[in-house]
Amino acid sequence: MVMLTSDYERLPKAPIVEAVIDIRVSHDRQDAISRLQVIASDLAPQFDDPTPIRVFEGRIHFGDEEEVQVEPGRSDTIGYMLRNEEAGRVAQLKLNNLVASKLKPYQSWDDLETSARELWASYRDGLEPKSVTRIGTRYINRLKLPSRFDTGEYFSFPIDLGPSIPETLTAFHQQYVLALDGGASANIRFATESSPEPESFSSVILDIDCYKSAEFDPSGEEFWRALGELRDVKNRIFFSYLTDRLIEEYR
């Protein structure tokens, strides 16, 4: 992956509503859930009480004459959710991954990385994974715009509907998957969302998810450096999407 060392400016009023670091692992622990429970308990002083993350399984049978039978399945715990509402921090300790999130207001990458490193130390030492298999960083931005606007005024990629189509958009949804250097990828979702005050403003989501699948040493620094590179790619995508007029709103 190409390392991007040209620093993008830090926006004091950045529109980030959630920033995420996701670290996925492989292990052969049969007692993984009990280990995760211990990790969650150890982290409890920094968070509210852990909440189990469960998956449910069941079956629905369709018979003759619209007869439907529901067969209850099982419920399995796959991890624990930790929240610190005051600090806007969320952690998910799951069987195969650790997710560290910072909610609005977002401070900086250093703040997010420091928090993720602290969580990772507890997760790694408690679960003892064999390897890190996938890393990712995801930023969800909510852009507040006038209720009616020309996409070309705010975005570098205006939506061109052609000369015979009415010009006013009430909603749009675009999604891209990019192949990046070094085996990394990026999912980009660019879409309007429902607003509680639809007549006063438009809310546009720019969701940038950069990730890379590879084998990393859980105790090493290599995957942290790779996460920093993914964050740089995220910045390049974000600033490429917005015009100077919109960037000015977040300075």
C-alpha positions in Angstrom: 0.0 0.0 0.0 1.3 3.5 -0.8 2.0 5.4 2.4 0.4 8.8 2.3 2.5 11.2 4.4 1.0 14.5 3.2 -1.1 15.4 6.2 -4.6 16.5 5.5 -5.9 19.3 7.7 -7.7 18.5 10.8 -11.2 19.8 10.7 -12.3 21.2 14.1 -16.0 20.6 13.3 -15.5 17.3 11.4 -18.8 15.6 10.5 -17.8 12.2 11.9 -20.5 10.5 13.9 -18.6 7.2 14.4 -15.0 6.1 13.8 -14.1 2.5 14.1 -11.0 0.2 14.3 -11.8 -3.4 13.6 -9.2 -6.2 14.3 -10.1 -9.8 13.3 -8.3 -12.8 14.6 -8.0 -16.6 14.4 -7.7 -18.8 17.4 -8.5 -22.4 18.5 -9.8 -21.6 22.0 -12.7 -23.8 23.0 -13.2 -21.6 26.1 -13.2 -18.3 24.1 -16.6 -17.1 25.5 -15.5 -17.6 29.1 -12.3 -15.8 28.3 -14.2 -12.9 26.8 -16.4 -12.7 29.8 -13.3 -12.3 32.0 -11.9 -9.6 29.7 -15.2 -7.7 29.8 -15.2 -7.9 33.6 -11.7 -6.6 33.8 -12.6 -3.7 31.6 -15.8 -2.9 33.5 -14.3 0.0 35.5 -13.9 1.9 32.2 -17.3 1.1 30.9 -20.9 0.3 31.9 -21.9 -3.2 32.7 -21.1 -5.6 29.7 -24.1 -6.6 27.5 -24.0 -10.0 25.9 -24.0 -10.1 22.1 -26.2 -13.0 21.0 -27.2 -14.7 17.8 -30.5 -16.5 17.4 -31.3 -19.5 15.2 -34.7 -20.9 14.3 -36.6 -22.6 11.5 -39.9 -21.7 9.8 -41.8 -24.5 8.0 -44.4 -23.8 5.3 -46.9 -26.5 4.9 -50.1 -27.0 2.9 -52.9 -24.4 3.0 -50.6 -21.7 4.2 -49.8 -23.5 7.4 -46.7 -22.1 9.1 -44.9 -23.8 11.9 -42.1 -22.0 13.8 -39.5 -24.2 15.4 -37.6 -22.4 18.1 -33.9 -22.6 17.8 -31.0 -21.8 20.1 -29.4 -18.6 21.3 -25.6 -18.3 21.4 -23.5 -15.6 23.0 -20.8 -14.5 20.6 -19.3 -11.7 22.6 -19.8 -8.7 24.9 -20.7 -5.0 24.2 -19.1 -2.4 26.4 -20.2 1.3 26.5 -19.0 4.5 28.1 -21.8 7.0 27.2 -20.0 10.0 28.8 -16.8 9.4 26.7 -18.6 8.2 23.6 -16.7 5.0 23.5 -18.0 1.6 22.5 -16.2 -1.8 22.4 -17.3 -5.1 21.0 -15.4 -8.1 22.3 -16.4 -10.9 19.9 -15.2 -14.5 19.2 -13.2 -13.5 16.1 -12.8 -9.7 16.4 -12.4 -6.7 18.5 -14.2 -3.5 17.5 -13.3 -0.2 19.1 -15.6 2.8 18.3 -15.5 6.5 19.1 -18.8 8.3 18.7 -19.4 12.0 18.2 -17.6 14.2 19.1 -14.6 12.7 17.4 -11.2 14.1 18.6 -8.4 12.6 16.6 -6.9 9.4 15.1 -4.3 9.4 18.0 -7.2 9.3 20.5 -9.0 6.5 18.7 -5.8 4.4 18.2 -4.7 4.8 21.8 -8.1 3.6 23.0 -8.0 0.7 20.5 -4.5 -0.3 21.6 -5.6 -0.4 25.3 -8.5 -2.6 24.4 -6.4 -4.8 22.1 -3.8 -5.5 24.9 -6.6 -6.9 27.1 -8.2 -8.8 24.2 -4.9 -10.2 23.0 -3.6 -11.2 26.4 -7.0 -12.8 27.4 -7.9 -14.6 24.2 -4.3 -15.4 23.0 -5.1 -15.4 19.2 -2.8 -17.1 16.8 -2.8 -14.3 14.2 -4.5 -11.2 13.1 -6.3 -12.0 9.8 -8.0 -8.7 8.8 -7.8 -5.1 9.9 -10.1 -2.2 9.0 -11.0 1.4 9.8 -14.4 2.8 9.1 -15.6 6.4 9.3 -19.2 7.4 9.1 -19.8 11.0 8.2 -23.1 12.8 8.4 -23.1 15.9 6.2 -25.8 18.5 6.9 -26.9 20.4 3.8 -29.7 22.6 2.7 -33.0 20.9 2.0 -32.5 21.5 -1.7 -29.0 21.7 -3.2 -27.0 21.2 -6.3 -24.6 18.2 -5.7 -22.0 20.0 -7.8 -21.8 22.8 -5.3 -20.8 20.5 -2.4 -19.3 17.3 -3.9 -16.5 16.8 -6.4 -18.6 14.1 -8.1 -21.9 15.7 -9.0 -24.8 13.4 -9.9 -25.5 14.0 -13.5 -28.9 12.7 -14.6 -28.8 13.9 -18.1 -30.5 16.8 -20.0 -34.0 15.4 -20.2 -34.4 14.4 -16.5 -35.6 16.8 -13.9 -32.7 18.3 -12.0 -34.0 18.2 -8.4 -33.1 15.1 -6.4 -35.0 14.2 -3.3 -32.8 11.1 -2.5 -29.9 9.1 -3.9 -27.8 6.1 -2.9 -24.5 5.2 -4.4 -22.1 2.4 -3.4 -18.6 1.6 -4.6 -16.0 -1.0 -3.8 -12.4 0.0 -4.6 -9.3 -2.2 -5.0 -6.4 -0.4 -3.4 -2.7 -1.0 -3.5 -1.2 -3.7 -1.4 -4.3 -5.9 -1.3 -6.4 -3.5 0.6 -10.0 -2.5 -0.3 -12.5 0.3 0.5 -16.3 0.2 0.6 -17.8 3.7 0.1 -21.5 4.4 0.7 -22.7 7.9 -0.4 -26.4 8.4 0.3 -29.2 10.6 1.7 -30.9 9.5 4.8 -34.2 10.2 6.4 -34.1 13.4 8.5 -36.4 14.2 11.5 -36.7 17.7 10.0 -36.9 17.0 6.3 -38.0 20.5 5.3 -35.1 22.3 7.1 -32.1 20.4 5.9 -30.8 17.3 4.0 -28.7 14.7 5.7 -26.1 12.9 3.5 -24.0 9.9 4.7 -20.5 9.4 3.5 -19.5 6.0 4.9 -15.8 5.0 4.2 -14.7 1.5 5.2 -11.1 0.7 4.4 -9.8 -2.8 5.2 -7.1 -5.4 4.4 -7.0 -9.1 4.8 -3.5 -10.5 5.6 -1.6 -12.5 8.3 -0.2 -10.3 11.0 1.7 -11.1 14.3 -0.8 -10.2 17.1 2.1 -8.9 19.2 3.7 -6.9 16.5 3.4 -3.3 15.2 3.0 -4.1 11.5 -0.8 -4.2 11.5 -0.9 -0.9 13.5 1.2 0.7 10.8 -1.1 -0.8 8.1 -4.1 0.7 10.0 -2.5 4.1 9.8 -2.1 3.7 6.1 -5.8 2.8 5.8 -6.7 5.9 7.7 -4.6 7.9 5.2 -6.5 6.4 2.4 -9.7 7.3 4.1 -8.6 10.9 4.3 -7.8 11.0 0.7 -11.2 9.6 -0.2 -13.0 12.0 2.1 -11.3 15.2 0.9 -11.6 14.0 -2.7 -15.4 13.9 -2.3 -16.0 17.3 -0.8 -15.6 20.7 -2.5 -13.8 23.6 -0.8 -17.2 25.1 -0.1 -18.4 22.2 2.0 -15.0 21.7 3.7 -15.1 25.3 4.8 -18.2 24.4 6.9 -16.2 22.0 9.0 -13.1 24.2 9.6 
